[in-house]
Amino acid sequence: MTSRRRRRSISALSLLSGVVVAFAAAVPGVAFGDEVRDDAWWFDELGVADAHEITRGYGVTIGVLDSGVDATHPDLEGSIDAGWSSWPGGEDGLNDTIGHGTAMASFLVGHGHGPGNGDGILGIAPEARIISAGIAPNGLVTELGESTFSDDDLREGALWLADNGADVILTAIGGSFSNETEAVFDEIVDERNIPIIAGVGNEANGDIAVREPASWDFMVAVSGSGPGDTAWDGSVTGHGVMLAAPGAEMDLARPGGGYERGDGGTSAASAIVAGTVALMKAQWPDMGRKEIAWRLFRTADKQTDDTPDYVFGSGIVNPYKALTAEVPPIPDYPDLDVNPEPNPIQPSSGDESPDSSDEAAVVSASGGVPLWWFAAGGGTLALAAGVSLLALRRKKRAASVGLNGTIPSQRTPWADSIAQDSPYPPP
């Protein structure tokens, strides 16, 4: 019998390290189409196939604020919509020169390829669509660790996605940004009711604390986990981590149709959480960001009894439980329905996503919550005057950072009465 395994030509993943990257450098290596599917430990451990029995994300649009997305990759073809770009030649968000956005898109809406779509990456929400906003044309950082995109680019890209139909926004990049940009993100989340998911940062990139925009108190800030529900040692830890998801030992889609094997970092982790939100929006199209966050946090698989948990936050995301579990009401928000009846968007006749008819594409597989995210608006506590992110990056990371909570909170504390209702009270 002729083997389906075919070697692909893969170029090295050219990601530069620095304080603005939430994507860990991948280890160069060859991945085969069927091996990519077979080696997706995170898909099996999260029980994504069980979640796909309920919904695969049909009718949801995910805004990806990143380096652009290669819409011609066989695992993504037909699922990516042209959007916006901050630079000439960005092809409305469809020109990805560094590969970061393409890799994130595969975790979100990858539908595989080949016979029955059985090869390649199957994402969390393969029937959702992506609209791309490209803001990083030449890598995410310079050799000095400075962003290649401007504060204005981040802000304008987020606004464009919010204005053009994004139901959830993923921004798996970060750094240090202006109060104006924070206010725009706050308005998108709080006023427009659009969840924004961000990675907390990677130690290899010089991050020593949860960085912006993940540190802003209205965001869903995601750390990285590894196989067997372990902590990924490359992830930033500290007060502000709200949820965890897989970020280690993964196959990453590359522009041009190939793959790279390595650590996706907190970027991949935040993409997996954003994909889970897409499933929830497909199940409950009218569900608001507060209810979504509450269900995410209350259904996460808690990893430790320590409170607060500066490594996993509320726990590792559980897509199936997020779609099915009965959760308690949100304290002080009794009017918000966190357990509504499903009301999924139904495809019209002949209106199917690229892989919705391929049953073989479905791979067989066998809390507590912080209340900071529910504050209406709010901002971060200012860092000490005159201290820049670059200066912080140069400081030696304290060996005691982690569960002992030596990293100070960057979130606005709630009143004591609210903190008492939370298993993860702010300091």
GISULVEN-V548755 format. One record per residue. RES is the residue in three letters. OMEGA is omega in whole degrees, 0 to 359 (* if undefined). BURIAL is # if it has 24 or more other ideal C-beta (glycine too) atoms within 12 Angstrom, else .. Layout:
BEGIN
res->{RES | RES}
omega->{OMEGA | OMEGA}
burial->{BURIAL | BURIAL}
END
This chain:
BEGIN
res->{MET | THR | SER | ARG | ARG | ARG | ARG | ARG | SER | ILE | SER | ALA | LEU | SER | LEU | LEU | SER | GLY | VAL | VAL | VAL | ALA | PHE | ALA | ALA | ALA | VAL | PRO | GLY | VAL | ALA | PHE | GLY | ASP | GLU | VAL | ARG | ASP | ASP | ALA | TRP | TRP | PHE | ASP | GLU | LEU | GLY | VAL | ALA | ASP | ALA | HIS | GLU | ILE | THR | ARG | GLY | TYR | GLY | VAL | THR | ILE | GLY | VAL | LEU | ASP | SER | GLY | VAL | ASP | ALA | THR | HIS | PRO | ASP | LEU | GLU | GLY | SER | ILE | ASP | ALA | GLY | TRP | SER | SER | TRP | PRO | GLY | GLY | GLU | ASP | GLY | LEU | ASN | ASP | THR | ILE | GLY | HIS | GLY | THR | ALA | MET | ALA | SER | PHE | LEU | VAL | GLY | HIS | GLY | HIS | GLY | PRO | GLY | ASN | GLY | ASP | GLY | ILE | LEU | GLY | ILE | ALA | PRO | GLU | ALA | ARG | ILE | ILE | SER | ALA | GLY | ILE | ALA | PRO | ASN | GLY | LEU | VAL | THR | GLU | LEU | GLY | GLU | SER | THR | PHE | SER | ASP | ASP | ASP | LEU | ARG | GLU | GLY | ALA | LEU | TRP | LEU | ALA | ASP | ASN | GLY | ALA | ASP | VAL | ILE | LEU | THR | ALA | ILE | GLY | GLY | SER | PHE | SER | ASN | GLU | THR | GLU | ALA | VAL | PHE | ASP | GLU | ILE | VAL | ASP | GLU | ARG | ASN | ILE | PRO | ILE | ILE | ALA | GLY | VAL | GLY | ASN | GLU | ALA | ASN | GLY | ASP | ILE | ALA | VAL | ARG | GLU | PRO | ALA | SER | TRP | ASP | PHE | MET | VAL | ALA | VAL | SER | GLY | SER | GLY | PRO | GLY | ASP | THR | ALA | TRP | ASP | GLY | SER | VAL | THR | GLY | HIS | GLY | VAL | MET | LEU | ALA | ALA | PRO | GLY | ALA | GLU | MET | ASP | LEU | ALA | ARG | PRO | GLY | GLY | GLY | TYR | GLU | ARG | GLY | ASP | GLY | GLY | THR | SER | ALA | ALA | SER | ALA | ILE | VAL | ALA | GLY | THR | VAL | ALA | LEU | MET | LYS | ALA | GLN | TRP | PRO | ASP | MET | GLY | ARG | LYS | GLU | ILE | ALA | TRP | ARG | LEU | PHE | ARG | THR | ALA | ASP | LYS | GLN | THR | ASP | ASP | THR | PRO | ASP | TYR | VAL | PHE | GLY | SER | GLY | ILE | VAL | ASN | PRO | TYR | LYS | ALA | LEU | THR | ALA | GLU | VAL | PRO | PRO | ILE | PRO | ASP | TYR | PRO | ASP | LEU | ASP | VAL | ASN | PRO | GLU | PRO | ASN | PRO | ILE | GLN | PRO | SER | SER | GLY | ASP | GLU | SER | PRO | ASP | SER | SER | ASP | GLU | ALA | ALA | VAL | VAL | SER | ALA | SER | GLY | GLY | VAL | PRO | LEU | TRP | TRP | PHE | ALA | ALA | GLY | GLY | GLY | THR | LEU | ALA | LEU | ALA | ALA | GLY | VAL | SER | LEU | LEU | ALA | LEU | ARG | ARG | LYS | LYS | ARG | ALA | ALA | SER | VAL | GLY | LEU | ASN | GLY | THR | ILE | PRO | SER | GLN | ARG | THR | PRO | TRP | ALA | ASP | SER | ILE | ALA | GLN | ASP | SER | PRO | TYR | PRO | PRO | PRO}
omega->{179 | 181 | 176 | 185 | 181 | 180 | 178 | 175 | 186 | 176 | 180 | 181 | 187 | 177 | 180 | 177 | 180 | 189 | 184 | 183 | 174 | 186 | 181 | 179 | 181 | 175 | 182 | 180 | 181 | 176 | 178 | 185 | 182 | 176 | 178 | 179 | 183 | 186 | 182 | 182 | 183 | 180 | 181 | 183 | 179 | 181 | 184 | 180 | 177 | 177 | 180 | 174 | 181 | 179 | 176 | 172 | 183 | 175 | 183 | 176 | 179 | 175 | 180 | 181 | 193 | 184 | 188 | 182 | 174 | 183 | 180 | 178 | 185 | 178 | 184 | 186 | 180 | 184 | 185 | 178 | 175 | 182 | 189 | 177 | 181 | 184 | 175 | 183 | 179 | 175 | 177 | 176 | 183 | 175 | 181 | 185 | 184 | 173 | 184 | 181 | 178 | 178 | 180 | 180 | 182 | 176 | 181 | 190 | 178 | 181 | 179 | 180 | 178 | 182 | 181 | 185 | 185 | 178 | 176 | 187 | 171 | 185 | 181 | 184 | 189 | 177 | 173 | 177 | 176 | 167 | 192 | 171 | 183 | 182 | 184 | 186 | 189 | 186 | 183 | 181 | 173 | 178 | 179 | 180 | 180 | 183 | 174 | 176 | 186 | 174 | 178 | 180 | 180 | 182 | 182 | 178 | 178 | 179 | 179 | 180 | 180 | 181 | 189 | 165 | 178 | 176 | 175 | 182 | 173 | 171 | 186 | 176 | 183 | 181 | 178 | 189 | 187 | 175 | 179 | 179 | 176 | 180 | 178 | 178 | 178 | 181 | 179 | 182 | 190 | 183 | 182 | 174 | 180 | 178 | 173 | 183 | 182 | 175 | 185 | 179 | 184 | 179 | 182 | 180 | 179 | 180 | 179 | 177 | 178 | 186 | 182 | 3 | 182 | 184 | 180 | 196 | 179 | 182 | 168 | 187 | 192 | 173 | 184 | 175 | 180 | 180 | 179 | 179 | 176 | 174 | 173 | 188 | 177 | 184 | 168 | 173 | 178 | 179 | 185 | 173 | 185 | 185 | 177 | 177 | 183 | 178 | 185 | 171 | 187 | 171 | 187 | 177 | 181 | 174 | 181 | 173 | 182 | 181 | 173 | 183 | 180 | 179 | 176 | 177 | 181 | 171 | 179 | 179 | 180 | 176 | 180 | 177 | 178 | 176 | 176 | 176 | 178 | 176 | 180 | 178 | 176 | 179 | 182 | 186 | 183 | 182 | 181 | 186 | 179 | 179 | 178 | 181 | 180 | 180 | 177 | 186 | 182 | 181 | 178 | 179 | 184 | 186 | 184 | 176 | 178 | 182 | 352 | 180 | 184 | 179 | 184 | 187 | 179 | 181 | 178 | 185 | 179 | 185 | 182 | 179 | 178 | 181 | 191 | 189 | 170 | 183 | 179 | 179 | 178 | 177 | 179 | 174 | 186 | 183 | 180 | 182 | 182 | 179 | 183 | 173 | 178 | 178 | 188 | 174 | 182 | 177 | 174 | 183 | 178 | 182 | 182 | 174 | 187 | 185 | 187 | 181 | 184 | 181 | 181 | 180 | 179 | 182 | 178 | 178 | 189 | * | 176 | 184 | 173 | 182 | 182 | 188 | 186 | 177 | 179 | 182 | 180 | 180 | 180 | 171 | 183 | 172 | 182 | 184 | 176 | 180 | 180 | 178 | 179 | 178 | 178 | 182 | 184 | 179 | 177 | 179 | 181 | 182 | 184 | 181 | 179 | 186 | 179 | 171 | 181 | 173 | 182 | 178 | 171 | 183 | 180 | 181 | 175 | 177 | 183 | 182 | 178 | 181 | 181 | 179 | 185 | 173 | 180 | 184 | 175 | 182 | *}
burial->{. | . | . | . | . | . | . | # | . | # | . | . | # | # | # | # | # | # | # | # | # | # | # | # | # | # | . | . | # | . | # | # | # | # | # | # | # | # | # | # | # | # | # | . | # | # | # | # | # | # | # | # | . | # | # | # | # | # | # | # | # | # | # | # | # | # | # | # | # | # | # | # | # | # | # | # | # | # | # | # | # | . | # | # | # | # | # | . | . | # | # | # | # | # | # | # | # | # | # | # | # | # | # | # | # | # | # | # | # | # | # | # | # | # | . | . | # | # | # | # | # | # | # | # | # | # | # | # | # | # | # | # | # | # | # | # | # | # | # | # | # | . | . | . | # | # | # | # | # | . | # | . | # | # | # | # | # | # | # | # | # | # | . | # | . | # | # | # | # | # | # | # | # | # | # | # | # | . | . | . | # | # | # | # | # | # | # | # | # | # | . | # | # | # | # | # | # | # | # | # | # | # | # | # | # | # | # | # | # | # | # | # | # | # | # | # | # | # | # | # | # | # | # | # | # | # | . | . | # | . | # | # | . | # | # | # | # | # | # | # | # | # | # | # | # | # | # | # | # | # | # | # | # | # | # | . | # | # | # | # | # | # | # | # | # | # | # | # | # | # | # | # | # | # | # | # | # | # | # | # | # | # | # | # | # | . | # | # | # | # | # | # | # | # | # | # | # | # | # | # | # | # | # | # | . | . | # | # | # | # | # | # | # | # | # | # | # | # | # | # | # | # | # | . | # | . | # | . | . | # | # | . | . | . | . | # | . | # | . | . | . | . | . | # | # | . | . | . | . | . | . | . | # | # | # | # | . | # | . | . | # | # | # | . | . | . | # | # | # | # | # | # | # | # | # | . | . | # | # | # | . | . | . | . | . | . | . | . | # | . | . | # | # | . | . | . | # | . | . | . | # | # | . | . | # | . | # | # | # | # | # | # | # | # | . | . | . | . | # | . | . | # | # | # | # | # | #}
END
